[in-house]
Amino acid sequence: MVWGSLRWFVGLARGVGSLRWFFASYGVLGAPEVVGSRRSKVTGMEIWINPACSKCRSAVDLLDGEGAQYTVRRYLEEPPTADEIRAVLERLGLEPWDITRTQEAEAKELGVGSWGRTDAERERWIEALAAHPRLIQRPIITADDGSALVGRSEEAVRDALSRTGDGPTA
């Protein structure tokens, strides 16, 4: 555990931008939207993150490294509404059970593993995600072109970058 924490801190400390993002994420430097390249247009790319998540931190580091403009949404502090979840599901082209973290303790308490994965049960899943945002897979990136994706890999984040005017051209 200590080694993992040390590796995380060393990775975080590689660049000033990473440190600025870390402190901003925990409210030390203000909202992350005003740090570094996160000064973005409201209609541009948005990333839903949990600052404690290593995949989210990696995605933000990659976006920063590419100079992308985006807005950060700490979705545990500012949970999406059921309507926002419906909209992002449409952009993702996925169903709510596809973005549900079914192994989380909250999911097990709710018994989502036994819920049907049908149109009839869809609203139940969406309402659960709205009421329990910790169950939402992360990070979710909404791109300028109207699409969205779950950015759990470098490849997925680069895909999101390619869908914006800020993305790499090569």
ZADO-1210 file (C-alpha; in nm, 4 decimals, padded with zeros to 6 digits):
<atoms>
<atom x="00.0000" y="00.0000" z="00.0000" code="MET" pos="1"/>
<atom x="00.2776" y="00.2433" z="00.0902" code="VAL" pos="2"/>
<atom x="00.4655" y="00.1607" z="-00.2322" code="TRP" pos="3"/>
<atom x="00.1500" y="00.2225" z="-00.4368" code="GLY" pos="4"/>
<atom x="00.0966" y="00.5579" z="-00.2664" code="SER" pos="5"/>
<atom x="00.4606" y="00.6524" z="-00.3186" code="LEU" pos="6"/>
<atom x="00.4438" y="00.5557" z="-00.6874" code="ARG" pos="7"/>
<atom x="00.1252" y="00.7632" z="-00.7218" code="TRP" pos="8"/>
<atom x="00.2899" y="01.0669" z="-00.5613" code="PHE" pos="9"/>
<atom x="00.6056" y="01.0332" z="-00.7713" code="VAL" pos="10"/>
<atom x="00.3916" y="01.0072" z="-01.0850" code="GLY" pos="11"/>
<atom x="00.1948" y="01.3083" z="-00.9725" code="LEU" pos="12"/>
<atom x="00.5084" y="01.5077" z="-00.8999" code="ALA" pos="13"/>
<atom x="00.6527" y="01.4617" z="-01.2510" code="ARG" pos="14"/>
<atom x="00.5260" y="01.7977" z="-01.3627" code="GLY" pos="15"/>
<atom x="00.4128" y="02.1231" z="-01.2108" code="VAL" pos="16"/>
<atom x="00.0862" y="02.0942" z="-01.4041" code="GLY" pos="17"/>
<atom x="00.0101" y="01.7664" z="-01.2304" code="SER" pos="18"/>
<atom x="00.0775" y="01.9158" z="-00.8898" code="LEU" pos="19"/>
<atom x="-00.1341" y="02.2192" z="-00.9732" code="ARG" pos="20"/>
<atom x="-00.4174" y="01.9874" z="-01.0814" code="TRP" pos="21"/>
<atom x="-00.3869" y="01.7793" z="-00.7636" code="PHE" pos="22"/>
<atom x="-00.4052" y="02.0805" z="-00.5334" code="PHE" pos="23"/>
<atom x="-00.6831" y="02.2399" z="-00.7388" code="ALA" pos="24"/>
<atom x="-00.8802" y="01.9155" z="-00.7270" code="SER" pos="25"/>
<atom x="-00.8791" y="01.9288" z="-00.3498" code="TYR" pos="26"/>
<atom x="-00.9717" y="02.2965" z="-00.3378" code="GLY" pos="27"/>
<atom x="-00.6291" y="02.4324" z="-00.2413" code="VAL" pos="28"/>
<atom x="-00.5853" y="02.6405" z="-00.5582" code="LEU" pos="29"/>
<atom x="-00.9477" y="02.6938" z="-00.6458" code="GLY" pos="30"/>
<atom x="-01.1622" y="02.5160" z="-00.8987" code="ALA" pos="31"/>
<atom x="-00.9749" y="02.2987" z="-01.1457" code="PRO" pos="32"/>
<atom x="-01.1539" y="02.4645" z="-01.4367" code="GLU" pos="33"/>
<atom x="-00.9308" y="02.7700" z="-01.3957" code="VAL" pos="34"/>
<atom x="-00.5992" y="02.5850" z="-01.3691" code="VAL" pos="35"/>
<atom x="-00.3667" y="02.5466" z="-01.6660" code="GLY" pos="36"/>
<atom x="-00.5310" y="02.4509" z="-01.9919" code="SER" pos="37"/>
<atom x="-00.8663" y="02.3917" z="-01.8264" code="ARG" pos="38"/>
<atom x="-00.9797" y="02.7439" z="-01.9142" code="ARG" pos="39"/>
<atom x="-01.2284" y="02.6197" z="-02.1663" code="SER" pos="40"/>
<atom x="-01.5367" y="02.7085" z="-02.3526" code="LYS" pos="41"/>
<atom x="-01.8471" y="02.5762" z="-02.1818" code="VAL" pos="42"/>
<atom x="-01.9600" y="02.3961" z="-02.4975" code="THR" pos="43"/>
<atom x="-01.6242" y="02.2199" z="-02.5426" code="GLY" pos="44"/>
<atom x="-01.4907" y="01.8964" z="-02.4064" code="MET" pos="45"/>
<atom x="-01.5899" y="01.8002" z="-02.0539" code="GLU" pos="46"/>
<atom x="-01.4475" y="01.5247" z="-01.8366" code="ILE" pos="47"/>
<atom x="-01.6342" y="01.3742" z="-01.5424" code="TRP" pos="48"/>
<atom x="-01.3800" y="01.2764" z="-01.2791" code="ILE" pos="49"/>
<atom x="-01.3231" y="01.1517" z="-00.9295" code="ASN" pos="50"/>
<atom x="-00.9913" y="01.3142" z="-00.8241" code="PRO" pos="51"/>
<atom x="-00.9041" y="01.0065" z="-00.6161" code="ALA" pos="52"/>
<atom x="-00.9194" y="00.7818" z="-00.9258" code="CYS" pos="53"/>
<atom x="-00.5878" y="00.7025" z="-01.0961" code="SER" pos="54"/>
<atom x="-00.7571" y="00.6563" z="-01.4372" code="LYS" pos="55"/>
<atom x="-00.9093" y="01.0040" z="-01.4043" code="CYS" pos="56"/>
<atom x="-00.5747" y="01.1570" z="-01.3077" code="ARG" pos="57"/>
<atom x="-00.4064" y="00.9833" z="-01.6017" code="SER" pos="58"/>
<atom x="-00.6716" y="01.1131" z="-01.8419" code="ALA" pos="59"/>
<atom x="-00.6344" y="01.4692" z="-01.7111" code="VAL" pos="60"/>
<atom x="-00.2544" y="01.4465" z="-01.7362" code="ASP" pos="61"/>
<atom x="-00.2831" y="01.3317" z="-02.0973" code="LEU" pos="62"/>
<atom x="-00.5305" y="01.6084" z="-02.1843" code="LEU" pos="63"/>
<atom x="-00.3002" y="01.8641" z="-02.0224" code="ASP" pos="64"/>
<atom x="00.0020" y="01.7206" z="-02.2009" code="GLY" pos="65"/>
<atom x="-00.1755" y="01.7684" z="-02.5336" code="GLU" pos="66"/>
<atom x="-00.2793" y="02.1233" z="-02.4423" code="GLY" pos="67"/>
<atom x="-00.6492" y="02.0417" z="-02.4672" code="ALA" pos="68"/>
<atom x="-00.9144" y="02.2818" z="-02.3487" code="GLN" pos="69"/>
<atom x="-01.1803" y="02.1190" z="-02.1356" code="TYR" pos="70"/>
<atom x="-01.3996" y="02.1555" z="-01.8330" code="THR" pos="71"/>
<atom x="-01.3622" y="01.9332" z="-01.5281" code="VAL" pos="72"/>
<atom x="-01.6730" y="01.8073" z="-01.3535" code="ARG" pos="73"/>
<atom x="-01.6145" y="01.6395" z="-01.0199" code="ARG" pos="74"/>
<atom x="-01.9260" y="01.4309" z="-01.0501" code="TYR" pos="75"/>
<atom x="-01.9268" y="01.3112" z="-00.6878" code="LEU" pos="76"/>
<atom x="-01.9491" y="01.6730" z="-00.5710" code="GLU" pos="77"/>
<atom x="-02.1799" y="01.7818" z="-00.8540" code="GLU" pos="78"/>
<atom x="-02.3794" y="01.4680" z="-00.9382" code="PRO" pos="79"/>
<atom x="-02.5432" y="01.4510" z="-01.2785" code="PRO" pos="80"/>
<atom x="-02.9205" y="01.4518" z="-01.2936" code="THR" pos="81"/>
<atom x="-03.1134" y="01.1645" z="-01.4458" code="ALA" pos="82"/>
<atom x="-03.1629" y="01.3816" z="-01.7581" code="ASP" pos="83"/>
<atom x="-02.7888" y="01.4463" z="-01.7834" code="GLU" pos="84"/>
<atom x="-02.7215" y="01.0739" z="-01.7508" code="ILE" pos="85"/>
<atom x="-02.9743" y="01.0011" z="-02.0266" code="ARG" pos="86"/>
<atom x="-02.8039" y="01.2597" z="-02.2495" code="ALA" pos="87"/>
<atom x="-02.4548" y="01.1222" z="-02.1885" code="VAL" pos="88"/>
<atom x="-02.5787" y="00.7658" z="-02.2474" code="LEU" pos="89"/>
<atom x="-02.7144" y="00.8769" z="-02.5829" code="GLU" pos="90"/>
<atom x="-02.3802" y="01.0384" z="-02.6677" code="ARG" pos="91"/>
<atom x="-02.1963" y="00.7246" z="-02.5534" code="LEU" pos="92"/>
<atom x="-02.4288" y="00.4935" z="-02.7435" code="GLY" pos="93"/>
<atom x="-02.4469" y="00.2774" z="-02.4298" code="LEU" pos="94"/>
<atom x="-02.7037" y="00.1597" z="-02.1800" code="GLU" pos="95"/>
<atom x="-02.6914" y="00.2551" z="-01.8097" code="PRO" pos="96"/>
<atom x="-02.5756" y="-00.0935" z="-01.7041" code="TRP" pos="97"/>
<atom x="-02.2775" y="-00.0515" z="-01.9393" code="ASP" pos="98"/>
<atom x="-02.1437" y="00.2395" z="-01.7324" code="ILE" pos="99"/>
<atom x="-02.2357" y="00.1048" z="-01.3888" code="THR" pos="100"/>
<atom x="-01.9595" y="00.0008" z="-01.1512" code="ARG" pos="101"/>
<atom x="-02.1357" y="-00.3161" z="-01.0400" code="THR" pos="102"/>
<atom x="-01.8591" y="-00.4256" z="-00.8026" code="GLN" pos="103"/>
<atom x="-01.8864" y="-00.1172" z="-00.5799" code="GLU" pos="104"/>
<atom x="-02.0252" y="-00.1785" z="-00.2313" code="ALA" pos="105"/>
<atom x="-02.3206" y="00.0525" z="-00.3041" code="GLU" pos="106"/>
<atom x="-02.4084" y="-00.1507" z="-00.6146" code="ALA" pos="107"/>
<atom x="-02.4041" y="-00.4711" z="-00.4143" code="LYS" pos="108"/>
<atom x="-02.6207" y="-00.3123" z="-00.1432" code="GLU" pos="109"/>
<atom x="-02.8710" y="-00.2055" z="-00.4092" code="LEU" pos="110"/>
<atom x="-02.8585" y="-00.5500" z="-00.5681" code="GLY" pos="111"/>
<atom x="-02.7976" y="-00.4144" z="-00.9189" code="VAL" pos="112"/>
<atom x="-02.6405" y="-00.7443" z="-01.0206" code="GLY" pos="113"/>
<atom x="-02.9848" y="-00.8994" z="-01.0238" code="SER" pos="114"/>
<atom x="-03.1591" y="-00.6155" z="-01.2095" code="TRP" pos="115"/>
<atom x="-03.2819" y="-00.6783" z="-01.5587" code="GLY" pos="116"/>
<atom x="-03.0975" y="-00.5262" z="-01.8494" code="ARG" pos="117"/>
<atom x="-03.4014" y="-00.4417" z="-02.0541" code="THR" pos="118"/>
<atom x="-03.5810" y="-00.1303" z="-02.1768" code="ASP" pos="119"/>
<atom x="-03.8327" y="-00.1833" z="-01.8971" code="ALA" pos="120"/>
<atom x="-03.5553" y="-00.1630" z="-01.6342" code="GLU" pos="121"/>
<atom x="-03.3563" y="00.1184" z="-01.7987" code="ARG" pos="122"/>
<atom x="-03.5079" y="00.3997" z="-01.5907" code="GLU" pos="123"/>
<atom x="-03.4384" y="00.2090" z="-01.2689" code="ARG" pos="124"/>
<atom x="-03.0682" y="00.1972" z="-01.3616" code="TRP" pos="125"/>
<atom x="-03.0595" y="00.5670" z="-01.4566" code="ILE" pos="126"/>
<atom x="-03.2257" y="00.6716" z="-01.1314" code="GLU" pos="127"/>
<atom x="-02.9781" y="00.4582" z="-00.9353" code="ALA" pos="128"/>
<atom x="-02.6845" y="00.6259" z="-01.1115" code="LEU" pos="129"/>
<atom x="-02.8296" y="00.9703" z="-01.0389" code="ALA" pos="130"/>
<atom x="-02.8868" y="00.8829" z="-00.6724" code="ALA" pos="131"/>
<atom x="-02.5522" y="00.7021" z="-00.6341" code="HIS" pos="132"/>
<atom x="-02.2998" y="00.8761" z="-00.8634" code="PRO" pos="133"/>
<atom x="-02.0133" y="00.6652" z="-00.7236" code="ARG" pos="134"/>
<atom x="-02.1559" y="00.3868" z="-00.9407" code="LEU" pos="135"/>
<atom x="-02.0834" y="00.5781" z="-01.2639" code="ILE" pos="136"/>
<atom x="-01.7845" y="00.4469" z="-01.4560" code="GLN" pos="137"/>
<atom x="-01.5100" y="00.7055" z="-01.4887" code="ARG" pos="138"/>
<atom x="-01.3782" y="00.9124" z="-01.6435" code="PRO" pos="139"/>
<atom x="-01.6439" y="01.0039" z="-01.8957" code="ILE" pos="140"/>
<atom x="-01.5328" y="01.2484" z="-02.1639" code="ILE" pos="141"/>
<atom x="-01.7834" y="01.4375" z="-02.3759" code="THR" pos="142"/>
<atom x="-01.6248" y="01.5529" z="-02.7001" code="ALA" pos="143"/>
<atom x="-01.6875" y="01.8623" z="-02.9110" code="ASP" pos="144"/>
<atom x="-01.8423" y="01.6562" z="-03.1920" code="ASP" pos="145"/>
<atom x="-02.1358" y="01.5507" z="-02.9728" code="GLY" pos="146"/>
<atom x="-02.0000" y="01.2061" z="-02.8908" code="SER" pos="147"/>
<atom x="-01.8738" y="01.0773" z="-02.5573" code="ALA" pos="148"/>
<atom x="-01.6604" y="00.7924" z="-02.4331" code="LEU" pos="149"/>
<atom x="-01.5329" y="00.6302" z="-02.1186" code="VAL" pos="150"/>
<atom x="-01.1680" y="00.7350" z="-02.1034" code="GLY" pos="151"/>
<atom x="-01.0154" y="00.4522" z="-01.9017" code="ARG" pos="152"/>
<atom x="-00.7248" y="00.3998" z="-02.1429" code="SER" pos="153"/>
<atom x="-00.4755" y="00.6298" z="-02.3129" code="GLU" pos="154"/>
<atom x="-00.6177" y="00.5190" z="-02.6473" code="GLU" pos="155"/>
<atom x="-00.9704" y="00.6247" z="-02.5462" code="ALA" pos="156"/>
<atom x="-00.8525" y="00.9667" z="-02.4256" code="VAL" pos="157"/>
<atom x="-00.6599" y="01.0185" z="-02.7508" code="ARG" pos="158"/>
<atom x="-00.9768" y="00.9197" z="-02.9378" code="ASP" pos="159"/>
<atom x="-01.1645" y="01.1943" z="-02.7502" code="ALA" pos="160"/>
<atom x="-00.8895" y="01.4417" z="-02.8413" code="LEU" pos="161"/>
<atom x="-00.9212" y="01.3486" z="-03.2080" code="SER" pos="162"/>
<atom x="-01.2901" y="01.4411" z="-03.1931" code="ARG" pos="163"/>
<atom x="-01.2182" y="01.8022" z="-03.0965" code="THR" pos="164"/>
<atom x="-01.0554" y="02.1012" z="-03.2533" code="GLY" pos="165"/>
<atom x="-00.7908" y="02.0799" z="-02.9768" code="ASP" pos="166"/>
<atom x="-00.6712" y="01.7324" z="-03.0599" code="GLY" pos="167"/>
<atom x="-00.3407" y="01.6296" z="-03.2079" code="PRO" pos="168"/>
<atom x="-00.3289" y="01.6394" z="-03.5849" code="THR" pos="169"/>
<atom x="-00.0827" y="01.3557" z="-03.6313" code="ALA" pos="170"/>
</atoms>
